[in-house]
């Protein structure tokens, strides 16, 4: 079963070797090794286990719900193998659940695609790796602002005129310090990657214009790749 997680991996042996090497360092070796064993190794193992559990549950669900979905065939699906290897590397470097779910969805989509653009999938995964959860939230919001507010049980904002950023500020009630400046930078990041069609979220729009989609064709495809 995919939900069963191997207990010994290459990473476990690397951990053992590193701990042994640290222990051999005079004076600081022992405490440093203990610090590594107590602080670094357990979270990595936990992340690995949680990631494969998250992934395994979804793949098993698809296997039960879709007649033509065959888990055994995935072993021979090179595009899927490439995607899951890249996604796993990224997942172990992250703790943000939104990014982990996006990565899981990317793997699931690569599993069900009859024809996949392996190069594009790899590029999309590299984008996820370099973006924050706020990049993903804002991109999804700006893909269809009106639908986002309705789907999240929120009143659609009625703004006569203002910058695109006002929609973002109204969408998220809980915001980190300095969020206003962060929004503009995130917009530039998404634009530079070809995901948004407007370079600055300080661009002034009419009330109706503020609710229009700002994602490019590539941005929409990227969102589809990360959602199920």
N, C-alpha and C positions, 0 to 999 in steps of 0.2 A: 504494500500500500504506500501511496505517496506521502501519507501523513506520518509514516515511520521515518525517523531521522537517524542517520548513522551517527554513532557516538564517537568514533575515532576518525579524524580526517587529517589531511596533510597539515592543516593549521594546528592541530593538537600536538603533532610532533615538532613543528617549528617552535611552538610555545615551550615545550619541554627543553629543547636545545637552547633557546634564548635564556630560559631561567637558569640552566646549568652554567652557561657562559657568564651570566651576571654574578652567580654565586662564587665564581672563581676569582673575582676581582677583590684584592685585599681591602680590608676595612669596610668598604661600602658594599661589597658583593652581597653579603647575607641580607641586610635590610632592603637593598634594591631589588633582590630577587623576590623577597616577600611582598614588596610593594607591587611588583609586576604581577605576581600570582593572585594577589587580593583585589587589585583595582582594574588591571587591564584585561586579563584573561577571562574572568567570569562574564563581563559584559559582552565580549566578542562571542563567546559560546552562546550566551542568551540570545543575542541578536540573530545568530545563525539559526538557532532552533526555532525562534519565533517567525523568522522569514520563511523557512521551509514549511512550517505549519500553516502559515497564512496562504502560501502557494499551494500546498498539497490539498487543503480543504476545498479550494476553489476548483482545482483540476478534477478532484473526485466528484464534486457537484456536477460539473459539466459532463463527466463520464456517465453519471446516472440520469441526466436530463436530456442529453442529445444522443440519439441512436447511432449516428455515424461517427461520433467522437470516440476514437480508440486510443487509449493511453499507451498501448504497446507500440503503436506506430510512431509515437513521438520520439522514441529512441532513435529512429532512422530519419527524423526530420532535422536536417542540418540547420535550417534557418531558426527553428525553435531552440536547438541546442545552443547556437550562438547567442540568441537573445537571452536565454536563461542564465548563461555564464556571465554576460555583461551585466544583467540586472542584479545578479547575486553579488557581484563585486561592489556595485553601487549601494545595494541595500545594507551591506555590512558596514558601510561608512556613514549611515544615516540612522536617525532615530525618529524623525518626524513621520507620523503615521500617514499623513497625506501623500508624502513622497513614496512611502512603502506601498500604499494602495495603488498609486499610479504605476509603480514598477510592476506590481503584481498583475495589474490590468494589461500592461504591455506584454508580459509573458503569456497571459491568457489569450490575447488577441493574436499573437504570433502562433499559438497552438491551433487556433481555429481557422486561420487564414489558409485558403487553398493555394494561393499564390502570394508570396510575401516579397516585398522589396527589402532584402536583407541589409543593403547599404543604408537605406533610409531609416530602417528600424534602429540600426546601430547609431546613426546620427541622432535620432530622437532620444535614445537612451543617454547619449553624451550630453545632450541639452538638459535632460532631467537632472543629471549629476551636477551640473553647474548652476542650476536654478534653485531658488529657495521655495518653501511652501507658499510664500506670498506671491512669488511670480506665477505659480500655478493657479492660485486663487483669483488673482486679478485677470489673468488671461481668460479663464473660464467665465468670469463675470462679464468681461468686455466682448465675449463672443456673441452673447445675446442678453444684454442687461435687463430688458423687460421680463424675459422668461426667467432669468435668475431670481429676480425679486419675487415673482409669483411662485416659483418652485420652492423658495425658502420661506414662504408664508409672510412676506413683507409687502408693505404698500409700495407701489411703484412711485418713485420720486416725481414730483411735479416742479420742475425748475424752468423758469422762463428763458434764462440764458446763463451760460457759465462754462468753465473749463471741464473737459472730460473727467478730470480728477475728482470733481464733486460727486460723481456717481460712485466712484470707489470709496470716497470718504463716507458717503451715506450707507453704503452696503455693509461695511464692517464696523460693528459697534465696539468691539474690543480691538484696540490698535496699540502697537508698540510706540514708545517715545520717538518723536521726530518722524511720524508716519507720513506727514505731508510731503516732506522732502524725499522720503524713501519711495513714495509712489511715482514721482517724476523719474527717478533713476531706474526703477523697475520698468516703466514704460519705454525708456530708451534701450534697456537691455533686450526687451522683447522685440522692439523694432529692429535692432541690429541683427537679430537672429532670424528676421523675416517672418515673425509670428504675428506682429501687429502692423497695421497699415498706416499708422500715424506715429510720427517720431516723438511728439511731445504731448503728454496728457494735460498740459496747460493750454492746449488749443481750445479756443472759445467756440462753442456750438449753441444752436438754439435748443429749446427744451426737447423737441422731437429728435433732433440730431444726436443729443446725448444718449439716447436709448438705442441708437443704431449699432449694429455689429462693427467692431473695429479690427477683427482678426482677418488675416490673409487666408488664401487657399491653403498655404502650408500650415498656418496656424490651426485651421479647422481640422486638417488631417492629423496634426500633432495631438489635438484634443481627442479625436476619435481613437487614436492609438493608446491613449492613457485612460480611456473610460470604457466601461462595459454596460 
